[in-house]
């Protein structure tokens, strides 16, 4: 997740398939990264049980894109999870991440007698930046209700606020990201390049929660076209806390309660 005003850090390009939907190969590739590893994962329609695809990691240089590593990956058949009457294959691979710069994941599916060839690529930073860490204490208005403490990464500069939870594939149950601003601000957040559903609590200078909103990942096609929806509390705030979708409700935290962030 990042501020809606931020510039996109990744773009998605999809190529391949044919006009015949029964023969076309449609590929969706996304990526997740930490400071040490980049993972590429995706789906393919129609399913190719036992088929293979080649996943390549490239790094941008002055001379263009240079290959870092490449491997053949096995396509695994999956159930019809979206109910469209067709099964999708799934695939994933992981590579050590270069320390810096811009990287690109590419998947190539060879042509077969039944299916067209397909290629798709996804650009992203080579490594996730290092965030300060700390604890967010969620304090209910009622003195008899329990407080909740979670570990947080703290996004307190423009580059860190712009990156936020982008490209993270999972977020542990008792973790989140706290966005801190130097002064009260306004405006919305969006979910471009964010892969997991989130809930966000906006809080004032004294930590009082002024709004809680649920946010869904933006579809890759919309991300490329800058059409991701904006989640705007329509009020000023000093900070915001992002957690897994529904976590505030699970913890019994609502508007009017407080959030206090302390650094490690």
Phi and psi in degrees as a GROMACS rama.xvg file:
@    title "Ramachandran Plot"
@    xaxis  label "Phi"
@    yaxis  label "Psi"
@TYPE xy
-154.832  171.145  UNK-2
-65.2472  142.617  UNK-3
-64.3575  -21.9525  UNK-4
-82.048  -6.57839  UNK-5
-74.9851  156.061  UNK-6
-80.6046  143.539  UNK-7
-60.8559  136.078  UNK-8
-96.9829  -8.94169  UNK-9
-148.407  151.596  UNK-10
-132.279  155  UNK-11
-118.301  131.779  UNK-12
-126.518  124.866  UNK-13
-120.688  130.299  UNK-14
-137.173  144.38  UNK-15
127.894  176.803  UNK-16
93.8999  -175.665  UNK-17
-150.226  176.053  UNK-18
-69.5329  -22.0751  UNK-19
-83.9154  104.522  UNK-20
-62.0436  -25.7644  UNK-21
-72.3384  -21.8893  UNK-22
-107.974  -19.7006  UNK-23
-65.4762  144.802  UNK-24
-107.206  115.235  UNK-25
-107.461  123.99  UNK-26
-118.314  134.929  UNK-27
-120.585  122.491  UNK-28
-121.773  132.321  UNK-29
-128.675  167.737  UNK-30
-136.191  149.783  UNK-31
-129.543  145.587  UNK-32
-143.196  150.93  UNK-33
-120.515  -172.512  UNK-34
-70.3862  -14.7665  UNK-35
-116.202  -26.1933  UNK-36
-137.838  150.723  UNK-37
-118.364  130.259  UNK-38
-117.395  133.588  UNK-39
-108.522  135.944  UNK-40
-149.643  153.729  UNK-41
-175.958  -170.764  UNK-42
-133.455  159.758  UNK-43
-139.167  134.744  UNK-44
-128.73  133.359  UNK-45
-74.5058  166.843  UNK-46
-66.5836  143.939  UNK-47
-123.287  85.85  UNK-48
-61.246  124.717  UNK-49
76.8375  -1.18002  UNK-50
-72.0069  178.203  UNK-51
-129.183  155.491  UNK-52
-142.239  158.884  UNK-53
-109.967  122.691  UNK-54
-108.916  128.697  UNK-55
-126.754  138.494  UNK-56
-105.939  127.92  UNK-57
-123.031  154.122  UNK-58
-123.406  137.172  UNK-59
-77.0508  135.765  UNK-60
-135.51  178.282  UNK-61
-61.0725  -28.0273  UNK-62
-89.5301  0.229451  UNK-63
117.541  -154.014  UNK-64
-88.9051  123.915  UNK-65
-111.332  137.192  UNK-66
-70.8935  131.807  UNK-67
-96.4067  -47.021  UNK-68
-161.123  158.292  UNK-69
-152.342  147.517  UNK-70
-153.634  151.381  UNK-71
-83.3982  137.302  UNK-72
-123.668  150.427  UNK-73
-90.7426  135.472  UNK-74
-87.6424  129.99  UNK-75
-108.501  127.182  UNK-76
-65.5736  142.307  UNK-77
-129.263  167.007  UNK-78
-76.5695  171.14  UNK-79
-79.0996  77.1989  UNK-80
-70.1477  -27.3356  UNK-81
-98.8502  1.98552  UNK-82
71.3489  22.1528  UNK-83
-92.7855  7.42648  UNK-84
86.6011  1.22009  UNK-85
-126.077  143.364  UNK-86
-86.8366  145.152  UNK-87
-107.554  143.657  UNK-88
-83.8094  154.555  UNK-89
-124.079  153.916  UNK-90
-151.512  156.432  UNK-91
-161.041  156.22  UNK-92
-158.656  161.273  UNK-93
-138.437  142.345  UNK-94
-133.406  150.174  UNK-95
-60.2406  140.162  UNK-96
-92.8239  132.768  UNK-97
-58.5711  155.75  UNK-98
-70.8195  -28.8397  UNK-99
-156.62  175.423  UNK-100
93.7232  -167.587  UNK-101
-107.908  132.468  UNK-102
-117.65  165.291  UNK-103
-142.149  130.051  UNK-104
-96.472  134.599  UNK-105
-129.695  138.68  UNK-106
-122.647  135.381  UNK-107
-127.086  126.367  UNK-108
-108.404  120.037  UNK-109
-69.6835  152.639  UNK-110
-72.0418  141.859  UNK-111
-127.174  179.598  UNK-112
-63.1796  -31.2619  UNK-113
-94.0292  -27.9017  UNK-114
-126.425  150.364  UNK-115
-76.1985  158.429  UNK-116
-72.8362  158.27  UNK-117
-148.821  147.498  UNK-118
-136.433  143.737  UNK-119
-148.595  145.515  UNK-120
-136.057  156.279  UNK-121
-142.341  122.321  UNK-122
-98.3461  142.609  UNK-123
-159.438  167.636  UNK-124
-62.807  153.351  UNK-125
-73.0649  -27.0292  UNK-126
-147.028  149.298  UNK-127
-80.2453  137.001  UNK-128
-67.4294  159.214  UNK-129
-81.9873  127.938  UNK-130
-104.375  143.666  UNK-131
-59.9055  153.503  UNK-132
-121.71  165.315  UNK-133
-177.582  -157.207  UNK-134
-130.251  135.953  UNK-135
-106.717  122.834  UNK-136
-102.557  122.435  UNK-137
-99.596  117.921  UNK-138
-115.681  111.084  UNK-139
-69.5051  156.539  UNK-140
-62.687  -41.4481  UNK-141
-71.7013  125.547  UNK-142
-67.5615  -16.5044  UNK-143
-90.8241  -10.0727  UNK-144
-83.8594  143.13  UNK-145
-73.2834  148.029  UNK-146
-81.877  157.368  UNK-147
-124.541  133.529  UNK-148
-116.432  132.937  UNK-149
-131.698  152.78  UNK-150
-80.129  138.583  UNK-151
-134.187  149.413  UNK-152
-89.3477  144.535  UNK-153
-113.158  118.735  UNK-154
-99.7967  100.624  UNK-155
-121.651  9.93393  UNK-156
-129.864  162.264  UNK-157
-57.4067  -46.3513  UNK-158
-60.9574  -40.9616  UNK-159
-70.1879  -39.5641  UNK-160
-65.2639  -36.3624  UNK-161
-68.8237  -33.6331  UNK-162
-79.9156  -48.2256  UNK-163
49.7333  -126.544  UNK-164
-100.055  18.569  UNK-165
-56.5902  140.23  UNK-166
70.0316  -1.52304  UNK-167
-72.3886  133.213  UNK-168
-90.1903  -27.8401  UNK-169
-142.116  152.644  UNK-170
-132.79  122.308  UNK-171
-59.9656  156.801  UNK-172
-60.9737  -37.5035  UNK-173
-108.653  43.0541  UNK-174
-135.933  163.136  UNK-175
-167.991  -175.072  UNK-176
-127.119  128.254  UNK-177
-103.179  126.463  UNK-178
-100.151  119.303  UNK-179
-114.89  139.544  UNK-180
-119.817  152.035  UNK-181
-69.4623  -25.1047  UNK-182
-152.37  163.525  UNK-183
-53.5685  138.528  UNK-184
-135.319  178.704  UNK-185
-146.237  175.688  UNK-186
109.562  172.653  UNK-187
-108.324  169.657  UNK-188
-109.341  158.545  UNK-189
-135.667  174.736  UNK-190
-113.653  28.368  UNK-191
-64.2504  131.886  UNK-192
61.4153  19.5296  UNK-193
-104.81  129.925  UNK-194
-103.419  -8.33076  UNK-195
-124.927  143.535  UNK-196
-68.4049  142.529  UNK-197
-134.841  158.501  UNK-198
-115.144  144.487  UNK-199
-129.276  135.006  UNK-200
-115.194  122.348  UNK-201
-92.9958  135.083  UNK-202
-133.463  153.598  UNK-203
-84.1294  -175.005  UNK-204
-58.5852  -37.2173  UNK-205
-88.5496  7.90973  UNK-206
90.9272  -1.58661  UNK-207
-69.5502  130.046  UNK-208
-73.5708  120.642  UNK-209
-100.289  -17.4475  UNK-210
-165.188  145.214  UNK-211
-127.702  131.323  UNK-212
-134.646  149.889  UNK-213
-99.7376  141.074  UNK-214
-132.595  135.082  UNK-215
-107.154  147.355  UNK-216
-55.6144  145.968  UNK-217
-86.3518  137.196  UNK-218
-61.0781  142.815  UNK-219
-54.3744  -38.6692  UNK-220
-63.6579  -40.2988  UNK-221
-70.4814  -35.4443  UNK-222
-60.1042  -41.1217  UNK-223
-67.4446  -33.5501  UNK-224
-92.9249  9.33224  UNK-225
55.9196  41.5798  UNK-226
-113.54  20.9216  UNK-227
-68.8461  138.404  UNK-228
-66.6217  153.954  UNK-229
-105.284  135.983  UNK-230
-106.424  101.975  UNK-231
-115.507  122.194  UNK-232
-73.7402  -7.58279  UNK-233
60.6562  33.1083  UNK-234
-158.826  166.673  UNK-235
-80.2016  156.689  UNK-236
-155.15  158.499  UNK-237
-101.579  -23.5827  UNK-238
-158.359  172.706  UNK-239
-148.778  144.949  UNK-240
-122.811  123.295  UNK-241
-104.365  133.702  UNK-242
-140.346  176.917  UNK-243
-58.863  149.112  UNK-244
-55.3008  128.035  UNK-245
85.1687  -1.53519  UNK-246
-67.0354  -37.866  UNK-247
-61.5625  -42.6108  UNK-248
-63.728  -40.4699  UNK-249
-63.9134  -34.0989  UNK-250
-84.8729  -4.47735  UNK-251
75.5412  29.6157  UNK-252
-104.591  133.574  UNK-253
-139.433  174.942  UNK-254
-56.7964  139.377  UNK-255
98.7357  -23.2608  UNK-256
-74.6204  178.266  UNK-257
-123.19  154.225  UNK-258
-126.518  128.177  UNK-259
-122.387  122.301  UNK-260
-106.929  127.093  UNK-261
-121.895  145.407  UNK-262
-89.2092  151.703  UNK-263
